[in-house]
Amino acid sequence: MTKWMDHYVKEKEEICRKNDCIDQRLYDEYGVNRGLRDEQGNGVLTGLTNISKIISTRVEDGKKIPCEGELWYRGYRVEELINRLATDEMGFEKIAYLLLMGELPSKEEEKAFREIIGSCRTLPTNFTRDVIMKAPSEDIMNSMTRSILTLASYDQNPKDISISNSLRQCIQLISEFPLLAVYGYNAYNHYEKNESMFIHNPDPGLSTAENLLMLMRPDKKYTPVEAKVLDTALILHMEHGGGNNSTFTTRVVTSSGSDTYSTMAAAMSSLKGLKHGGANIKVMEMMENIRENVRDYSDKDEISAYLEKIIDKQAFDRKGLIYGMGHAVYSLSDPRERVLKYYVERLAEEKGREKDLMLYENIEELAPKLIAQKRHIFKGVSPNVDFYSGFVYDMLDIPQELYTAIFAVARIVGWSAHRIEELICTDKIIRPAYMSVMEKRD
């Protein structure tokens, strides 16, 4: 059956390619903004939000000029939010409250919110055994998505899309996501890779970042620097405007009147794509390839020569891309990358990875110049947050199968905020238009 099916679909592929191919000139003729972006990469305006803001240009004399990137959460610059945290303070929960509720919590409100997150960080009885372990998968995002949809069966009121019920469901999912991710990986690691199985119970007194590290490690141990770096990475990945693919998916599915579980499952399916949340894995694969082909990490000429080969499609995956460089919105800099790099330096020192950090820094310096020389670009090129996030996870001994899942553990907060905002502000299904270029047949 499998061989017959393989032969059948290969034969039909050419028919699909012939009948589904649309002349690219028609997109220009009809003014279609492919990817909901114009030729300069600017997104088509499809909605309004009060949750976050991205700044990458400023207006001078009526013209847009690229500027240093800024990311704002509910009226606060994300750098300021992170810098105002104490050295040993875990800020994920506080800033999650900010994004969900629209204002920073008082000490009493923060304490109560942390307690609610801690008390909700549990799964239904036997859920880990009956759902997560039943069909382990290398694709942890798929495993998590299946678990999210199954959790709806344990909810006494899953279809109620009132604000209070949706907020309850979102808070519960924010609490449960670390367990779905880590337990999903542990099941795969045991059943598919023949490694030892361990399942730790979460500690309600620990933060999200601390619980993640504790749950992933056999001995449950982690350092304060490790926890702080992971907490910072989670904050930076929490939210990024309404226009990114998975958040827009959240808006679209919410606008249809669908329930919270289905909405978050759809957002997960979007995030797992290599053009979205899976990008840091491509960075790690590229960096491993560079290490194999560059002997001296301090030799900028040697590094530059190999990067040129990558751009010219002569090396790595031969797609001509230096992964982790450039962003759909930012031009001169990605503010998340700037913040994360400070913590990367601290973690690299603790882990003895200064030599690897040197390679990253040299690529960060050289790649934008080489890309600018080789490509016709409308805006500047700079490293994005994915350039260093994979390196952070590697230094934290997080397996690559969990990289995108960790992203989801953070981004569920932003998705939740946008779902609530969509439910409150809009009562109209999102339905863009597609122009048909089909020819009539006899």
Helices and strands as residue ranges (DSSP letters): H 2-20, H 25-29, G 34-36, E 52-60, E 63-73, E 76-77, H 78-83, H 92-101, H 107-120, H 127-127, I 128-132, H 140-151, G 152-154, H 163-191, H 208-216, H 224-237, H 245-255, H 260-271, H 279-293, H 300-311, H 335-351, H 354-374, H 385-395, G 400-402, H 403-425
